[in-house]
Amino acid sequence: MPDLAVLDRQAILGAVSAAEAISRTREAFLRHRQGDWVMPPKVYLESPGFGDFRAMPARGDGLAILKWISSFPSNPRRGLPTVIGLLCVSDAETSEPIALLDAGAVTALRTGAVAAVAGKALAREDATTASVIGCGLNGGWAGRCLAAAGYADGVCFDPRPEAAEELAATLGWRAGTLAEALRCDVVTCVTPGAQVVVDAKDLRAGMHLNMLGADGPGKAEATVGAVASCALFCDEWAQASHGGELTGAVEAGMVTREQVTDLGAVLTGEAPGRRGPDAVTLFDSTGLAIQDLAIAAAAVEAWRAGRVEAQTVRL
């Protein structure tokens, strides 16, 4: 077996810019919608009292990946990231492993990128302001990608003021209150999903919501009433209806499959997006393996081209 490349967080973030992450993530939705890229359902393995593990496979363009990643909300108290994991890249023709990637960096890039992809597809054409609610690693990259997509005027909010201020300084935005963040044209929530941050009373005509934090059962960033009051979109119905922001409204019988449009269908032109300037749109992102494949492929390409260095191991 040939040597296996190992790309750490710094290498991945150096290999894939925010702009490229956006382009690659958008293309992943198109390729999956067209049937070129395939993705079995995400598998959850609970670790009761601590969090959960997720196994996420995908295949496309000669590569096959498996992301093994966790979500352990109490990890920061142990001095560890909430999200930890590995992503294995293999040759889809021979099955030979090619590289191991830091899954946290891949997740941050594709989480941030999808906020920009959905925002551009679903927000008002004249939207100029954006906000990030939750300024951890993934929220930080959501902000970077929104800024790269042209949202130069933005607000960062986090219960930890220092986190909001640090991200705002990085983006050229400003730190503000939750109410100020909710007044922006494009509102992106990237919290752990343990507490609601958006209620029906917070909805305003013309706003767009990216809900990125509720990526597993029992999580929610918005009330059921708020979700049911919006024009709804998701990354994939199967995941979103069972472990995403839509789940509560679906279980309450307030939202059905017919009321939710896949983002991929909007991007391919098969389905309409926003139905007028006053609509309140909500995109539920649960995170797809095809998005991870897109970022992983970009990172491997950068390594093969010599633009970033990798460690190597021999199995």
Secondary structure as UniProt FT lines:
FT   STRAND          4..7
FT   HELIX           9..15
FT   HELIX           18..33
FT   TURN            34..35
FT   STRAND          43..47
FT   TURN            48..50
FT   STRAND          51..60
FT   TURN            61..62
FT   STRAND          63..71
FT   TURN            73..74
FT   HELIX           75..78
FT   STRAND          85..91
FT   TURN            92..94
FT   STRAND          97..102
FT   HELIX           103..122
FT   TURN            125..126
FT   STRAND          129..133
FT   HELIX           137..148
FT   TURN            149..150
FT   STRAND          153..157
FT   HELIX           161..171
FT   STRAND          174..175
FT   HELIX           178..182
FT   STRAND          186..189
FT   HELIX           200..202
FT   TURN            205..206
FT   STRAND          208..211
FT   TURN            217..218
FT   HELIX           224..228
FT   STRAND          231..234
FT   HELIX           237..243
FT   TURN            245..246
FT   HELIX           247..251
FT   TURN            252..253
FT   HELIX           257..259
FT   STRAND          260..262
FT   HELIX           263..268
FT   TURN            277..278
FT   STRAND          281..284
FT   HELIX           289..304
FT   TURN            305..306
FT   STRAND          311..313
//
